Amino acid sequence: MNSSVLHHEPMAKHTSWRLGGPADIYFRPRTRAELQSFIMELDHDLPVYWFGLGSNVLVRDGGIRGVVVAASAALNSVLDLGDGLVEAGAGVACTILARQCVRWKLGPAEFFAGIPGTVGGALKMNAGAFGGQTWDNVVEVEVMTRAGEFLTRKPAEFTIGYRETSGPRNEWFVSARFQFRHSEETDMQRVKTLMEARKATQPLGLPSCGSVFRNPPDDHAARLIEASGLKGHRRGGAQVSEKHANFIINTGDATAADVENLIREIQQIVQRDHGIALELEVHLVGEQGDADARSH
């Protein structure tokens, strides 16, 4: 695949929800060198958004002012460095990392099979599944600065919490080194079992972003939403999944405004019924469309 710079690129083509307005500039590098050169040449004031698989993000209907960098193709290597150390590019799908580590008899890495995104996204939000969290096994990360410089940073340089990570501004994850251990008990069947568990409980065949809300302490967002009778509830083409109440699906003609309005309605009803303020796990980016802006 050649690198490309596209203008007014519809983000609905690149998000797991299959919706969202256009990005002013959409850049897809082929190599790290192309990525570095492009970033270095950008106007310093131009907003930059890095995208992986387009999960865990809601792009509003007005689209994204600035540059979207889709660097997965340039950052897609997984290397066994020996002694349980694995280096994975930020563009590597978490499911691929899980399967590769299992082949190398390294664990605990199977939980990555439950994360519907890339390593970069998993680092950004400390994604987790099946009892594991991304940063539990991180030794160090490589980042790229706005100036195009590659730096190595340790976990201690970040504030790592539940489904969030914060660190130096204007830096993006390029790769990570994970420390695993050799385990003969690690096998592909375990990954398959975890994936089957996801398939049985989540609407994986429909456009969604994964979990919309963070789980509040000692509870589950899905339980609260379901207890409020919201399974199947709709706003326009957006619907609370009948299978898993913490998923919102695009039934085919949803707009980003439909999804965002449904999110706000869920938050209001759960607050009213349970006294709990649900916090978003999904990230909202971009500008509202004209029709949506007039309705607010």
C-alpha positions as CSV (number, residue, x, y, z in Angstrom):
1,M,0.0,0.0,0.0
2,N,1.3,3.4,-1.0
3,S,1.3,6.3,1.4
4,S,-1.4,8.8,0.5
5,V,-2.8,12.2,1.4
6,L,-6.5,12.5,1.0
7,H,-8.6,15.7,1.3
8,H,-12.1,15.8,2.7
9,E,-12.0,12.1,3.4
10,P,-15.3,10.7,4.9
11,M,-14.4,9.2,8.3
12,A,-17.4,6.9,8.0
13,K,-15.1,4.8,5.9
14,H,-12.6,4.4,8.7
15,T,-14.6,4.1,11.9
16,S,-16.1,0.9,13.4
17,W,-19.4,2.7,13.8
18,R,-19.4,3.5,10.1
19,L,-20.3,7.1,10.6
20,G,-18.7,10.5,10.9
21,G,-18.0,13.5,8.8
22,P,-15.0,14.3,6.6
23,A,-11.4,14.9,7.8
24,D,-9.8,17.9,6.2
25,I,-6.6,15.9,5.6
26,Y,-6.3,12.1,5.9
27,F,-2.7,10.7,5.8
28,R,-1.8,7.1,5.4
29,P,2.0,6.5,5.6
30,R,3.6,3.4,4.4
31,T,6.8,3.6,6.5
32,R,8.1,5.2,9.7
33,A,10.3,7.5,7.6
34,E,7.3,8.8,5.6
35,L,5.4,9.3,8.8
36,Q,8.2,11.2,10.4
37,S,8.8,13.4,7.4
38,F,5.1,14.3,7.1
39,I,4.8,15.2,10.8
40,M,7.9,17.3,10.7
41,E,6.5,19.3,7.7
42,L,3.1,20.1,9.3
43,D,2.2,23.5,10.5
44,H,2.7,23.5,14.2
45,D,-0.8,24.9,14.8
46,L,-2.6,22.3,12.8
47,P,-4.5,19.8,15.0
48,V,-3.4,16.2,14.5
49,Y,-5.5,13.1,15.4
50,W,-4.0,9.6,15.3
51,F,-6.4,6.8,14.3
52,G,-5.9,3.0,14.5
53,L,-8.8,0.8,13.6
54,G,-11.4,3.5,14.3
55,S,-12.9,1.8,17.3
56,N,-13.6,3.6,20.6
57,V,-14.1,6.9,18.8
58,L,-17.2,8.9,17.7
59,V,-16.4,11.3,14.8
60,R,-19.1,14.0,14.8
61,D,-21.1,14.7,11.6
62,G,-19.2,18.0,11.0
63,G,-16.0,16.1,10.6
64,I,-12.5,16.8,11.8
65,R,-10.7,20.1,11.2
66,G,-7.0,19.3,10.9
67,V,-5.1,16.1,10.0
68,V,-6.0,12.4,10.7
69,V,-2.9,10.2,10.7
70,A,-3.8,6.5,10.0
71,A,-0.4,5.0,10.8
72,S,-1.3,1.3,11.3
73,A,0.4,0.2,8.0
74,A,3.6,1.9,9.0
75,L,3.7,0.6,12.6
76,N,2.6,-3.0,12.2
77,S,5.5,-5.2,13.3
78,V,5.6,-7.7,16.2
79,L,9.0,-8.9,17.4
80,D,10.1,-11.5,19.9
81,L,13.2,-9.9,21.5
82,G,13.9,-12.9,23.7
83,D,13.5,-13.6,27.5
84,G,9.7,-12.8,27.2
85,L,10.2,-9.3,25.8
86,V,7.9,-8.5,22.9
87,E,7.9,-5.3,20.8
88,A,4.7,-4.3,19.1
89,G,4.1,-1.4,16.8
90,A,1.2,1.0,17.7
91,G,-0.7,-0.1,14.6
92,V,-0.8,-3.8,15.4
93,A,-4.3,-5.1,16.1
94,C,-4.5,-6.3,19.7
95,T,-5.9,-9.6,18.5
96,I,-2.8,-10.2,16.4
97,L,-0.5,-9.4,19.4
98,A,-2.5,-12.0,21.4
99,R,-2.2,-14.7,18.8
100,Q,1.5,-14.1,18.2
101,C,2.4,-14.2,21.9
102,V,0.4,-17.5,22.2
103,R,2.5,-19.0,19.3
104,W,5.6,-18.0,21.2
105,K,4.2,-19.5,24.5
106,L,4.2,-16.1,26.2
107,G,1.6,-15.0,28.7
108,P,-0.4,-13.5,30.1
109,A,-1.2,-12.0,26.7
110,E,-4.5,-13.8,25.8
111,F,-6.6,-10.9,27.2
112,F,-5.5,-8.7,24.3
113,A,-7.8,-10.8,22.1
114,G,-10.7,-9.1,23.8
115,I,-9.6,-5.6,22.9
116,P,-11.1,-4.3,19.6
117,G,-8.4,-1.9,18.6
118,T,-4.7,-1.4,18.1
119,V,-1.8,-1.4,20.5
120,G,-1.6,2.4,20.3
121,G,-5.2,2.8,21.2
122,A,-4.9,0.3,24.0
123,L,-1.9,2.2,25.4
124,K,-3.8,5.5,25.2
125,M,-6.8,4.2,27.2
126,N,-5.2,1.4,29.2
127,A,-7.6,-0.9,27.5
128,G,-8.4,-4.2,29.2
129,A,-10.4,-7.4,28.8
130,F,-10.9,-10.6,30.7
131,G,-9.2,-9.3,33.9
132,G,-6.0,-7.9,32.2
133,Q,-5.0,-4.3,31.4
134,T,-2.5,-3.1,28.7
135,W,-0.1,-1.3,31.0
136,D,0.3,-4.3,33.4
137,N,3.0,-5.7,31.1
138,V,4.5,-2.5,29.6
139,V,8.3,-2.1,30.1
140,E,8.7,1.0,28.0
141,V,7.1,2.8,25.1
142,E,8.4,4.7,22.0
143,V,6.7,7.9,21.2
144,M,6.9,10.5,18.4
145,T,6.8,14.2,19.2
146,R,5.2,16.9,17.2
147,A,8.7,17.8,16.0
148,G,9.1,14.3,14.5
149,E,11.5,13.1,17.2
150,F,11.4,9.5,18.4
151,L,11.8,9.1,22.2
152,T,11.7,6.2,24.6
153,R,9.7,6.6,27.8
154,K,9.0,4.5,30.9
155,P,5.6,3.8,32.5
156,A,6.6,6.0,35.4
157,E,6.4,9.0,33.1
158,F,2.7,8.5,32.6
159,T,-0.3,8.7,34.8
160,I,-2.1,5.4,34.2
161,G,-5.7,4.8,35.4
162,Y,-8.8,2.9,34.6
163,R,-9.4,3.2,30.9
164,E,-7.2,6.3,30.7
165,T,-3.5,7.3,30.3
166,S,-2.0,10.8,30.4
167,G,1.5,11.9,29.7
168,P,3.5,14.5,27.8
169,R,1.5,16.6,25.4
170,N,1.8,16.5,21.6
171,E,3.3,13.0,21.7
172,W,1.9,9.8,20.1
173,F,2.7,6.2,20.8
174,V,4.7,4.5,18.1
175,S,5.5,1.1,19.7
176,A,5.7,-0.6,23.1
177,R,7.8,-3.3,24.7
178,F,5.9,-5.8,26.8
179,Q,7.4,-8.2,29.4
180,F,5.6,-11.6,29.4
181,R,6.7,-14.9,30.8
182,H,7.0,-18.3,29.2
183,S,4.0,-20.5,29.8
184,E,3.3,-23.9,28.4
185,E,-0.3,-23.5,29.5
186,T,-0.7,-20.7,27.0
187,D,-2.4,-22.1,23.8
188,M,-4.5,-20.9,20.9
189,Q,-7.6,-22.6,22.3
190,R,-7.6,-20.1,25.2
191,V,-7.7,-17.2,22.7
192,K,-10.5,-18.9,20.8
193,T,-12.4,-19.5,24.0
194,L,-12.1,-15.8,24.9
195,M,-13.1,-14.7,21.4
196,E,-16.2,-17.0,21.6
197,A,-17.1,-15.5,24.9
198,R,-17.0,-12.0,23.3
199,K,-19.1,-13.2,20.4
200,A,-21.7,-14.7,22.7
201,T,-22.1,-11.6,24.8
202,Q,-21.4,-8.7,22.4
203,P,-22.9,-7.6,19.1
204,L,-19.7,-8.1,17.1
205,G,-21.3,-8.4,13.7
206,L,-22.9,-4.9,13.9
207,P,-21.3,-1.5,13.6
208,S,-20.4,-0.3,17.1
209,C,-17.4,1.2,19.0
210,G,-17.1,-1.4,21.7
211,S,-18.0,-0.3,25.2
212,V,-19.5,3.2,25.3
213,F,-19.3,3.9,29.1
214,R,-16.7,3.1,31.7
215,N,-17.8,0.7,34.4
216,P,-18.4,2.7,37.7
217,P,-16.7,1.4,40.8
218,D,-18.1,-1.9,42.0
219,D,-20.7,-2.0,39.3
220,H,-21.2,-2.4,35.5
221,A,-22.5,0.2,33.1
222,A,-24.4,-2.5,31.2
223,R,-26.3,-3.6,34.3
224,L,-27.3,-0.1,35.1
225,I,-28.5,0.6,31.5
226,E,-30.4,-2.6,31.3
227,A,-32.0,-2.0,34.8
228,S,-33.3,1.3,33.4
229,G,-35.1,-0.6,30.7
230,L,-33.0,0.8,27.9
231,K,-32.0,-2.3,25.9
232,G,-33.3,-1.8,22.4
233,H,-33.9,2.0,23.0
234,R,-33.4,4.1,19.9
235,R,-32.6,7.6,18.7
236,G,-32.8,7.7,15.0
237,G,-30.6,5.0,13.6
238,A,-28.7,4.5,16.8
239,Q,-29.8,1.7,19.2
240,V,-28.8,0.3,22.5
241,S,-27.8,-3.3,21.8
242,E,-30.3,-6.0,22.8
243,K,-27.3,-8.3,23.4
244,H,-25.1,-6.0,25.5
245,A,-26.5,-2.8,27.0
246,N,-23.1,-1.0,27.0
247,F,-23.0,-1.2,23.2
248,I,-24.7,1.3,20.9
249,I,-25.1,-0.1,17.4
250,N,-25.6,1.7,14.0
251,T,-28.7,0.0,12.6
252,G,-27.8,1.2,9.1
253,D,-28.6,4.9,8.8
254,A,-27.4,6.4,12.1
255,T,-25.7,9.7,12.2
256,A,-23.1,10.7,14.8
257,A,-25.8,13.1,16.2
258,D,-28.1,10.1,16.8
259,V,-25.4,8.3,18.7
260,E,-24.4,11.3,20.8
261,N,-28.0,12.1,21.6
262,L,-28.6,8.5,22.7
263,I,-25.5,8.7,24.8
264,R,-26.8,11.8,26.6
265,E,-30.2,10.3,27.1
266,I,-28.7,7.1,28.6
267,Q,-26.6,9.2,31.0
268,Q,-29.7,11.3,32.1
269,I,-31.9,8.2,32.7
270,V,-29.2,6.2,34.6
271,Q,-28.5,9.3,36.7
272,R,-32.2,9.7,37.5
273,D,-32.8,6.0,38.2
274,H,-29.6,5.1,40.0
275,G,-27.9,8.3,41.1
276,I,-24.8,7.3,39.1
277,A,-23.1,9.5,36.5
278,L,-21.9,7.3,33.7
279,E,-18.5,8.4,32.2
280,L,-17.7,7.9,28.6
281,E,-15.1,5.4,27.5
282,V,-15.5,6.3,23.9
283,H,-13.8,9.5,22.7
284,L,-15.8,12.2,20.9
285,V,-13.9,14.1,18.2
286,G,-14.7,16.6,15.5
287,E,-17.4,19.2,15.0
288,Q,-21.2,18.9,15.1
289,G,-23.0,19.0,11.8
290,D,-25.2,22.0,10.9
291,A,-28.5,20.3,11.6
292,D,-27.2,18.9,14.9
293,A,-25.7,22.3,16.0
294,R,-29.1,24.0,15.3
295,S,-30.9,21.5,17.6
296,H,-28.7,22.3,20.6
